[in-house]
Amino acid sequence: MKTIDCRNQPCPAPVISTKKALEQSTEVICVLVNDKASRDNVTRFATNRGYQVAETADGDTWTLTIQEANAKNEESSPLRTIQSTGDKILLITSDILGEGADDLGLLLIKNFIATLLETDTVPDKILLLNSGVLLAINGSESLDSLKELENKGVEIFACGVCLDYFQKKEQLAVGKVTNMLSTAEYLLSAGTVIKL
């Protein structure tokens, strides 16, 4: 059993360390993290690739034990080259829409997100980066619309580094915290990416 100590590592280091360990070894991997977002990101990364993850907590440290769910051949390896998902991804990198007056930009982004609920097609995923993460926190005027989109099956992901930068991680009210590795993989495997 190999143990990787990822405590106090900034995003996306724990996920990248886990990825490298899984690529280099077929043995059981134990990953130590002391941040909830890192715990969630590593778990999501491993389970999305077909691994089983068992979690134990000791104080402020989580131990994630990762092992293969079943035997895999090389062709079905979960660490293979990224395959296209065909997903429609909406990439929002600001809490305002357009250039010019900020108060108008705030109104436009609120109206755009609310209008998505009235369209025939919704994105498969919404990725929030930079100040775009502020749309998904408590008090945001777009929060109710994002919650309705999530209820319709839209996956919403907010950048953990961005939430940390704005000191808003504890205020995230919709979606999941994600990391840059997952964000890159979502974008590279998408069929369509629309950036606001």
C-alpha positions as CSV (number, residue, x, y, z in Angstrom):
1,M,0.0,0.0,0.0
2,K,1.4,3.4,-1.0
3,T,0.6,6.5,1.0
4,I,0.6,10.0,-0.5
5,D,0.5,12.9,1.9
6,C,-1.4,15.7,0.2
7,R,-2.2,17.7,3.4
8,N,-1.9,21.5,3.0
9,Q,-1.4,21.2,-0.7
10,P,-3.1,23.8,-2.9
11,C,-5.6,22.8,-5.6
12,P,-5.1,20.9,-7.9
13,A,-1.9,19.3,-6.4
14,P,-3.8,16.5,-4.5
15,V,-5.6,15.4,-7.6
16,I,-2.5,15.5,-9.8
17,S,-0.5,13.6,-7.2
18,T,-3.3,11.0,-7.0
19,K,-3.4,10.7,-10.8
20,K,0.4,10.2,-11.0
21,A,0.3,7.6,-8.3
22,L,-2.5,5.6,-10.0
23,E,-0.6,5.8,-13.3
24,Q,2.6,4.4,-11.7
25,S,1.1,1.7,-9.5
26,T,-1.5,-1.0,-9.4
27,E,-1.4,-1.3,-5.7
28,V,-3.8,0.3,-3.2
29,I,-3.2,4.0,-2.8
30,C,-3.9,6.0,0.4
31,V,-4.2,9.7,0.0
32,L,-4.1,12.0,3.1
33,V,-5.9,15.3,2.8
34,N,-7.1,17.9,5.3
35,D,-9.3,20.0,3.1
36,K,-12.9,19.1,2.3
37,A,-12.6,20.3,-1.3
38,S,-9.5,18.2,-1.8
39,R,-11.3,15.2,-0.3
40,D,-14.2,15.7,-2.7
41,N,-12.0,16.4,-5.7
42,V,-9.8,13.3,-5.2
43,T,-12.8,11.1,-4.6
44,R,-14.6,12.4,-7.7
45,F,-11.4,12.0,-9.8
46,A,-10.9,8.4,-8.7
47,T,-14.6,7.2,-8.9
48,N,-15.0,8.8,-12.3
49,R,-12.2,6.6,-13.5
50,G,-13.7,3.4,-12.1
51,Y,-11.9,3.1,-8.8
52,Q,-13.4,2.4,-5.4
53,V,-12.7,5.0,-2.7
54,A,-13.1,4.3,1.1
55,E,-12.9,7.3,3.4
56,T,-11.9,7.5,7.0
57,A,-11.5,10.6,9.2
58,D,-9.1,11.3,12.0
59,G,-9.5,14.8,13.4
60,D,-9.0,17.2,10.5
61,T,-7.4,14.6,8.2
62,W,-9.2,12.3,5.8
63,T,-7.6,9.1,4.5
64,L,-8.9,8.1,1.1
65,T,-8.1,4.5,0.3
66,I,-8.2,4.0,-3.5
67,Q,-8.3,0.6,-5.2
68,E,-9.4,-0.9,-8.5
69,A,-13.1,-1.8,-8.6
70,N,-12.3,-4.8,-10.7
71,A,-9.7,-6.1,-13.1
72,K,-9.2,-3.9,-16.1
73,N,-7.4,-4.5,-19.3
74,E,-5.2,-1.8,-20.9
75,E,-7.9,-0.9,-23.4
76,S,-10.4,0.0,-20.7
77,S,-7.9,1.8,-18.3
78,P,-9.6,4.8,-16.7
79,L,-6.3,6.8,-17.2
80,R,-6.4,6.5,-21.0
81,T,-6.4,9.5,-23.2
82,I,-9.4,11.8,-22.7
83,Q,-12.4,10.7,-24.8
84,S,-14.9,13.2,-26.2
85,T,-18.1,13.3,-24.1
86,G,-20.0,15.6,-26.6
87,D,-21.1,17.7,-23.6
88,K,-22.2,21.3,-24.0
89,I,-20.3,23.3,-21.5
90,L,-21.0,26.9,-20.5
91,L,-17.8,28.5,-19.1
92,I,-18.5,31.6,-17.0
93,T,-15.4,33.5,-16.0
94,S,-17.0,36.7,-14.5
95,D,-19.9,37.7,-12.3
96,I,-20.8,40.3,-14.9
97,L,-21.6,39.9,-18.6
98,G,-20.0,42.1,-21.2
99,E,-17.8,45.2,-21.0
100,G,-18.9,48.6,-19.9
101,A,-21.0,49.5,-16.9
102,D,-20.6,46.9,-14.1
103,D,-24.2,47.4,-12.8
104,L,-25.5,46.7,-16.3
105,G,-23.2,43.6,-16.5
106,L,-24.6,42.3,-13.2
107,L,-28.1,42.6,-14.6
108,L,-27.2,41.0,-17.9
109,I,-25.6,37.9,-16.3
110,K,-28.6,37.5,-13.9
111,N,-31.0,37.7,-16.9
112,F,-28.9,35.4,-19.0
113,I,-28.8,32.6,-16.4
114,A,-32.5,33.0,-15.7
115,T,-33.3,32.9,-19.4
116,L,-31.5,29.5,-19.7
117,L,-34.4,28.0,-17.8
118,E,-36.7,29.0,-20.7
119,T,-34.6,27.6,-23.5
120,D,-35.2,24.2,-25.1
121,T,-31.7,23.1,-24.5
122,V,-29.6,23.6,-21.4
123,P,-25.9,23.1,-21.0
124,D,-24.7,19.7,-19.6
125,K,-22.2,21.5,-17.3
126,I,-21.6,25.1,-16.1
127,L,-18.0,25.8,-15.1
128,L,-17.5,28.9,-12.9
129,L,-14.0,30.4,-12.9
130,N,-12.5,33.6,-11.5
131,S,-15.3,36.0,-10.3
132,G,-17.8,33.7,-12.0
133,V,-17.8,31.6,-8.7
134,L,-19.5,34.5,-7.0
135,L,-22.7,33.7,-8.9
136,A,-23.0,30.4,-6.9
137,I,-22.6,31.7,-3.4
138,N,-25.2,32.7,-0.8
139,G,-26.6,36.2,-1.6
140,S,-26.1,35.9,-5.3
141,E,-28.9,37.2,-7.4
142,S,-28.4,34.3,-9.8
143,L,-28.5,31.6,-7.1
144,D,-32.1,30.6,-7.5
145,S,-31.7,30.2,-11.2
146,L,-28.6,28.1,-10.9
147,K,-30.3,25.9,-8.3
148,E,-33.2,25.4,-10.8
149,L,-30.7,24.5,-13.5
150,E,-29.0,22.0,-11.2
151,N,-32.4,20.5,-10.5
152,K,-32.9,20.1,-14.3
153,G,-29.7,18.0,-14.4
154,V,-27.1,20.7,-15.2
155,E,-23.8,19.9,-13.4
156,I,-22.4,23.1,-11.8
157,F,-18.7,23.3,-10.8
158,A,-17.0,26.2,-9.1
159,C,-13.2,26.6,-9.1
160,G,-11.8,25.9,-5.6
161,V,-8.8,28.2,-6.1
162,C,-11.1,31.0,-7.1
163,L,-13.4,30.4,-4.1
164,D,-10.3,30.5,-1.8
165,Y,-9.1,33.7,-3.4
166,F,-12.4,35.4,-2.7
167,Q,-12.6,33.7,0.7
168,K,-16.0,32.4,-0.2
169,K,-15.6,28.6,-0.2
170,E,-17.9,28.2,2.9
171,Q,-20.6,30.3,1.2
172,L,-20.9,28.1,-1.9
173,A,-24.6,27.3,-2.1
174,V,-25.0,25.4,-5.4
175,G,-22.8,23.0,-7.4
176,K,-19.6,21.4,-6.4
177,V,-16.1,22.7,-5.8
178,T,-13.7,21.5,-8.6
179,N,-10.1,21.7,-9.5
180,M,-8.1,22.8,-12.5
181,L,-7.3,19.3,-13.7
182,S,-11.0,18.3,-13.8
183,T,-11.8,21.7,-15.4
184,A,-9.2,21.0,-18.2
185,E,-10.6,17.5,-18.8
186,Y,-14.2,18.7,-19.0
187,L,-13.2,21.4,-21.5
188,L,-11.0,19.1,-23.6
189,S,-13.6,16.4,-23.8
190,A,-16.6,18.7,-24.6
191,G,-18.4,18.7,-27.8
192,T,-19.2,22.5,-27.4
193,V,-17.7,25.1,-25.1
194,I,-19.4,28.5,-24.9
195,K,-17.5,31.1,-22.9
196,L,-19.1,34.2,-21.4
